[in-house]
């Protein structure tokens, strides 16, 4: 992915901190705006993970800090619901002026409620995804440590989000009550995806039920089983981002994928050393992949490692070769599993004749066949497995020529 830092001046003259996440080629097919959860920021891990997942679906995603939050200017007391909606409209207008109007809005928690309202005001928006969104202030009053009635007397109350205490004032409560979110959802008439954890103890699942009940088709619901409200587990936020990217494709016209210029070669890999650790985008003429390293060695684990890609090349080529051979022989091979493990082994530990001594590269290939095959057929398939093109490339002399452009 390709991340650009932006500063956007909203309609009140407040400077908002923003980041624009782009696909590796810097040429997204569509743009999205992400509204973070109440008291969070655009740098919150769930926000980053979801945004970057969407870039793999050829979206440019603008994630930003609401007024008074994160690194945006302004006061937290000014970050009430109407101000959030206003910020959303302002950053959407910025996108339209400098790039392309957003066609997807994604929001988390209170940000999920905000994107529903903003989508009703933005003609360019074709679809909305709300994650853990409240439907009314009444459904989240249990978060107030003193009770809503104390706002009149004390001027502010403490709210607890995911174990973190924050203070909100009378204006915040009254401001959220002004808008009838179920009614706005009913009148939206745009594709909407509602995602919610069944056991969300911050914003209960009944909120999703009310929003879904009021929404018109096309509407979808996905339960985020075992996730918490803030999506603090990486696997949950990556899952959410991937599902939104897949879901929304149905509502967008299919476009030819713009790719990095391979300059006449078969494949290009791109790594932005300024923005990423090891996350590398790989593209062919018609396909794109992401390679990374595991977290234990400093990567973000957004994709398979280089050696996992090497293993996958050998495994897939082996499976395809066995399919072709079995079909030609008219053998009853119904399924084939190819297990590959790469490691380093000392030549003395290998029971084979080799000219090299010391540590060498070692690939273990294990085959599993499903079908009505006798031992003779299985033995022959094992022999054929060593004749696939990638296997031959790996075991024969290979010359790699490196040049500088």
C-alpha positions in Angstrom: 0.0 0.0 0.0 0.9 3.6 -0.4 0.2 6.1 2.4 0.0 9.9 2.0 -0.3 12.3 4.9 -2.8 15.1 4.4 -4.0 18.2 6.3 -7.6 19.2 5.6 -9.2 22.5 6.8 -12.8 21.9 7.7 -15.6 24.4 7.3 -14.9 25.9 10.7 -11.2 26.5 9.9 -10.0 23.6 12.0 -7.1 21.6 10.7 -7.8 17.9 10.5 -5.1 15.3 10.4 -5.7 12.7 7.6 -4.1 9.8 5.8 -4.9 8.6 2.3 -4.2 4.9 1.9 -3.7 3.9 -1.8 -3.1 0.7 -3.6 0.5 0.1 -4.6 0.1 1.5 -8.0 -1.4 4.7 -6.6 -4.4 4.4 -8.9 -7.5 3.4 -6.9 -10.7 2.6 -8.8 -12.9 4.1 -6.1 -12.5 6.2 -3.0 -13.8 5.6 0.6 -13.9 7.6 3.8 -13.4 5.9 7.1 -15.0 7.4 10.3 -13.3 6.2 13.5 -15.0 5.2 16.7 -15.8 7.7 19.5 -12.6 8.7 21.4 -10.5 6.7 18.9 -8.3 8.2 16.1 -7.3 7.5 12.5 -4.2 5.8 13.9 -6.1 3.3 15.9 -5.0 -0.2 14.8 -8.5 -1.3 13.7 -8.8 1.8 11.5 -5.5 1.2 9.9 -6.1 -2.5 9.3 -9.5 -2.0 7.8 -8.4 0.8 5.6 -5.3 -1.1 4.3 -7.4 -4.2 3.7 -9.7 -2.1 1.4 -6.7 -0.9 -0.7 -6.3 -4.6 -1.7 -9.8 -4.2 -3.2 -8.5 -1.2 -5.2 -9.9 1.5 -2.9 -8.2 4.7 -1.9 -9.2 5.2 1.7 -9.1 8.5 3.5 -8.9 8.0 7.3 -8.9 11.1 9.5 -9.1 12.4 13.0 -12.3 14.1 14.0 -12.1 17.6 15.5 -10.4 17.5 18.9 -9.3 13.9 18.5 -6.0 12.3 17.5 -3.7 14.9 15.9 -6.5 17.1 14.6 -6.9 20.6 16.0 -9.8 21.7 18.1 -11.3 20.7 21.4 -12.6 17.3 22.4 -15.8 19.1 23.7 -16.4 20.2 20.0 -16.4 16.6 18.8 -20.1 16.1 19.1 -22.2 14.1 16.7 -23.2 17.0 14.4 -19.5 18.1 14.2 -18.5 14.6 13.3 -21.0 14.6 10.4 -19.8 18.0 9.3 -16.2 16.8 9.3 -17.2 13.8 7.2 -18.8 16.1 4.6 -15.8 18.3 4.6 -13.3 15.5 4.0 -15.5 14.1 1.4 -15.6 17.4 -0.4 -11.8 17.5 -0.1 -11.6 14.2 -1.8 -13.9 15.3 -4.6 -11.9 18.5 -5.2 -8.4 16.9 -5.2 -9.0 13.3 -6.2 -12.5 11.8 -6.7 -15.7 12.0 -4.8 -16.0 9.0 -2.3 -18.4 6.3 -3.3 -18.1 4.3 0.0 -18.4 5.4 3.6 -17.2 3.1 6.4 -17.8 3.9 10.1 -17.0 2.3 13.4 -19.2 2.7 16.5 -20.4 6.3 16.7 -18.6 6.8 13.4 -20.9 4.1 11.9 -23.9 6.2 12.9 -22.3 9.3 11.4 -21.6 7.7 8.0 -25.3 6.7 7.7 -26.3 10.3 8.2 -23.5 11.6 5.9 -24.4 9.1 3.2 -27.9 10.6 3.1 -26.4 13.9 2.2 -23.7 12.8 -0.3 -25.0 11.9 -3.8 -21.7 10.4 -4.8 -21.9 7.7 -2.0 -23.1 4.4 -3.5 -22.8 2.2 -0.4 -22.3 2.4 3.4 -20.8 0.0 6.0 -21.5 0.5 9.7 -19.6 -1.4 12.3 -20.9 -1.7 15.8 -23.0 1.4 15.3 -25.6 2.6 17.9 -29.1 3.3 16.7 -30.2 5.7 19.4 -28.7 7.4 22.5 -31.1 5.3 24.6 -29.2 2.1 23.6 -25.9 3.4 25.1 -27.1 5.1 28.3 -25.6 2.2 30.3 -22.2 3.7 29.5 -22.9 6.8 31.5 -21.5 6.3 34.9 -23.8 8.7 36.6 -26.9 8.7 34.3 -28.1 11.0 31.7 -30.2 13.0 34.2 -27.0 14.1 35.9 -26.0 16.0 32.8 -28.5 18.7 33.6 -27.2 19.1 37.1 -23.4 18.5 36.6 -23.0 19.7 33.1 -21.1 16.6 32.1 -21.0 12.8 32.7 -18.3 10.2 32.4 -18.7 7.6 29.6 -16.8 4.3 29.6 -15.7 3.0 26.2 -13.9 -0.3 26.2 -12.6 0.3 29.8 -11.5 3.9 28.9 -13.2 6.8 30.7 -14.1 10.0 28.9 -16.3 12.9 29.8 -19.1 14.2 27.6 -21.4 17.1 28.1 -25.1 18.0 27.7 -24.6 19.2 24.2 -23.3 15.8 23.1 -26.3 13.9 24.5 -28.8 16.4 23.1 -27.1 16.6 19.8 -27.3 12.8 19.2 -30.9 12.8 20.2 -31.7 15.4 17.6 -31.4 12.9 14.8 -33.7 10.0 14.2 -31.1 7.5 13.0 -33.6 4.6 12.3 -35.7 7.0 10.2 -32.6 8.2 8.3 -31.6 4.6 7.7 -35.1 3.9 6.4 -34.9 6.8 4.0 -31.4 6.2 2.9 -32.2 3.8 0.0 -28.5 2.9 -0.6 -26.8 -0.5 -0.1 -25.9 -0.8 3.5 -23.8 -3.4 5.4 -24.3 -3.6 9.1 -21.6 -5.5 11.0 -21.9 -6.1 14.8 -20.5 -8.4 17.4 -23.3 -10.5 19.0 -21.9 -10.0 22.5 -20.8 -6.4 22.1 -21.0 -5.1 25.7 -20.6 -1.4 24.7 -23.2 -1.1 21.9 -25.6 -4.0 22.2 -26.6 -6.2 19.2 -30.2 -4.7 19.4 -28.8 -1.6 17.8 -27.9 -3.6 14.7 -31.3 -5.2 14.7 -33.1 -1.9 14.8 -30.9 -0.4 12.0 -31.3 -3.5 9.8 -35.1 -3.6 10.4 -35.4 -0.1 9.2 -33.0 -0.3 6.2 -34.4 -1.1 2.8 -32.9 -3.7 0.5 -30.2 -4.1 -0.7 -29.1 -4.6 2.9 -26.8 -7.1 4.5 -25.8 -8.1 8.1 -22.6 -9.9 9.2 -22.2 -11.0 12.8 -18.6 -10.5 14.1 -18.5 -13.6 16.3 -16.1 -13.4 19.2 -15.0 -9.8 18.4 -15.2 -7.0 20.9 -16.6 -3.5 20.3 -13.2 -1.9 19.5 -12.0 -4.8 17.3 -8.8 -4.9 19.2 -7.9 -8.3 17.8 -6.1 -7.8 14.5 -7.7 -10.8 12.9 -11.1 -9.2 13.5 -10.3 -5.9 11.9 -8.6 -7.5 8.9 -11.6 -9.8 8.5 -13.9 -6.7 8.6 -11.9 -4.9 6.0 -11.8 -7.9 3.6 -15.5 -8.5 3.9 -16.4 -4.9 3.2 -14.1 -4.9 0.2 -15.7 -8.1 -1.2 -19.3 -7.1 -0.3 -19.2 -3.7 -2.0 -18.0 -5.0 -5.4 -21.6 -6.0 -6.2 -22.6 -2.3 -6.2 -19.8 -0.9 -8.3 -19.4 -1.1 -12.1 -16.6 -3.5 -13.0 -13.5 -1.6 -14.1 -10.3 -2.7 -15.7 -7.7 -3.0 -13.0 -5.0 -0.4 -13.3 -1.6 -1.9 -12.4 1.9 -0.9 -12.0 3.9 -0.8 -15.2 5.7 -4.2 -15.5 7.8 -2.6 -18.2 7.4 -5.7 -20.4 8.3 -8.1 -17.6 5.9 -10.8 -16.3 5.7 -9.4 -12.8 6.6 -6.3 -10.6 7.0 -6.0 -6.9 6.8 -2.7 -5.1 7.9 -1.8 -1.5 7.6 1.7 -0.1 10.4 1.7 2.5 9.2 5.0 4.0 5.7 3.9 4.8 6.0 0.1 5.3 8.2 -2.4 7.1 8.2 -5.3 4.7 4.8 -5.2 3.1 5.3 -5.6 -0.6 2.7 -5.4 -3.3 3.1 -7.8 -6.2 1.2 -7.5 -9.5 1.0 -9.3 -12.8 -1.1 -8.1 -15.7 -4.3 -9.5 -14.2 -3.6 -10.4 -10.5 -2.3 -8.7 -7.4 -0.8 -10.1 -4.2 0.7 -8.9 -1.0 3.9 -10.4 0.5 5.1 -9.7 4.0 7.2 -11.1 6.9 5.9 -12.5 10.2 5.6 -10.1 13.1 8.3 -12.0 15.0 10.9 -10.6 12.6 9.5 -7.1 12.3 6.8 -7.6 9.6 3.1 -6.8 9.8 2.0 -10.3 8.5 -0.3 -8.8 5.9 0.5 -11.5 3.4 2.6 -14.7 2.9 6.4 -14.5 3.2 8.6 -14.8 0.2 9.4 -18.4 1.0 5.7 -19.2 1.5 5.2 -17.9 -2.1 8.0 -20.1 -3.2 6.4 -23.1 -1.5 3.0 -22.2 -3.1 4.5 -22.0 -6.5 5.9 -25.6 -6.1 2.7 -26.9 -4.5 0.3 -25.4 -7.0 2.4 -26.5 -10.0 2.6 -30.0 -8.6 -1.1 -30.2 -8.1 -1.9 -29.0 -11.6 0.6 -31.4 -13.2 -0.9 -34.3 -11.4 -4.4 -33.3 -12.5 -3.4 -33.2 -16.2 -1.6 -36.6 -15.9 -4.4 -38.3 -14.1 -7.0 -37.0 -16.6 -4.9 -38.2 -19.5 -4.6 -41.6 -17.9 -8.3 -41.6 -17.0 -7.4 -42.4 -13.4 -9.9 -41.8 -10.5 -7.9 -38.9 -8.9 -10.6 -36.7 -7.3 -8.5 -34.5 -5.1 -4.8 -33.9 -4.4 -3.2 -32.2 -1.5 0.4 -31.0 -1.7 2.1 -30.1 1.5 5.4 -28.2 1.3 7.9 -27.3 4.0 11.1 -25.3 3.4 14.1 -25.5 5.8 17.9 -25.7 5.9 19.5 -29.0 6.5 23.1 -30.2 6.7 24.2 -32.4 3.8 25.4 -35.0 6.3 21.8 -35.4 7.5 20.4 -36.2 4.0 20.4 -39.8 2.9 21.2 -38.9 -0.7 24.1 -38.4 -3.0 24.9 -34.7 -3.3 28.0 -32.8 -4.4 27.4 -29.9 -2.0 28.5 -30.0 1.6 27.3 -28.0 4.6 23.9 -26.3 5.0 21.7 -26.6 1.9 18.1 -25.6 1.0 15.7 -28.4 1.7 12.1 -28.7 0.5 9.9 -31.5 1.7 6.9 -32.3 -0.5 4.2 -34.6 0.9 1.3 -35.8 -1.3 -2.1 -36.9 -0.4 -4.5 -38.4 -3.0 -8.3 -38.8 -2.8 -9.8 -41.3 -5.2 -9.9 -45.0 -6.1 -6.2 -45.5 -6.8 -4.0 -48.5 -6.3 -0.4 -48.5 -5.0 1.1 -48.6 -8.5 -0.8 -45.6 -9.6 0.1 -43.6 -6.5 3.8 -44.5 -7.0 3.6 -43.2 -10.6 1.9 -40.0 -9.5 4.7 -39.5 -7.0 7.2 -39.8 -9.9 5.2 -37.3 -12.0 5.1 -34.9 -9.1 8.8 -34.4 -9.6 8.3 -33.5 -13.2 6.3 -30.4 -12.8 7.9 -27.2 -14.4 8.5 -25.4 -11.1 10.1 -28.5 -9.5 12.4 -28.8 -12.5 13.4 -25.2 -12.2 14.3 -25.5 -8.6 16.5 -28.6 -9.0 18.3 -27.6 -12.1 20.9 -24.9 -12.7 19.2 -21.5 -12.9 20.8 -18.3 -13.9 19.3 -15.0 -12.4 20.5 -11.9 -14.2 20.1 -8.7 -12.2 20.3 -5.3 -13.9 19.7 -1.7 -12.7 17.2 0.4 -14.6 
